[in-house]
């Protein structure tokens, strides 16, 4: 049966129809093809996410396609979602190439605990540093248990060991190059448990019988509250390489632990006032020198404490603590006058 003239079959020699009817789909298909090729090149180079440095051209959507996808307005977010869905439909991401991560609540990306290169050596160093932090935490719990059983001096020695491990983990993290935000937050939580809770419990057990129970409880609760405020403020405040803003929690716990360990011969009410004063010094704005600056002092200044420790260690310790607490207001006044 002969074909109708208007249904003539095209041959390879017949020219393609020209005009806007073919040009529009060709432009759209070429744009989409370039997007797919860019994604393929990005994945071939080893980037599982398909991200490239070349900006993908934004496709042009006609009124018909907007009605098809239910876009009432020319919404850029909706168009990007559609373009990405079309690209993924043509070239889906392989499950083997997709990284298995736990998304963050805000950014949708995982935050690694150890930034940088993740080798076996660095992971062992990272584990060693965190082991020191956990040792400080466990020794703080042990100090609480010993204080509950009446072994106050042994509990104070555990707190001194907590101070040593707390200084060791920070030094190791900087020395081994494995310092991380996770380690900083973990160290802050361990300090709250060891120095914000264990130290007041040990002091409360040592004050039993010398002062009223209510007064001792109020003073120790004040130490815990000020330690929490001090640690939270330290986490969000800019760091100064020369001075602390207020007495550090570690140093306050060390003073309390040594006071209990050497059985400082002072009346109970005086000791209770000293505990409250130390708590307020932690949340004060007075500048206190860091240990690194104290070590750099002239050697002849260290001669007096050494000689005093050989004569009477308790009196020497009390004078050193009082001198350090007074140094904060003195430095503050000097800075105010200089300004």
Buried (B, 14 or more C-beta within 10 A) or exposed (E): EEEEEEEEEEEEEEEEEEEEEEEEEEEBEEBBEEBEEBBBEBBEEEEEEBEBEEEBEEBEBEEEBBEEEEBEEEEEEBBEEBBBEEBEEEBEEEEEEEEEEEEEEEEEEEEEBBEEEEEEEBEEBBEBBBEBBEBBBBBBBBBBEBBEEEBBBBBBBBBBBBBBBBBBBBEBBEEBEBBBEBBEEBBBEBBBBBBBBBBBBBBBBBBEEEBEEEBBEEBBEBBBBBBBBBBEBBEEEEEEEEBBBBBBBBBBBBBBBBBBBBEBEBEBEEBBEBBBEBBEBBBBEBBBBBEEEEEEEEEEEEEEBEEBBEEEEBEBBBBBBEEBBEBBEEBBEEEEEEE
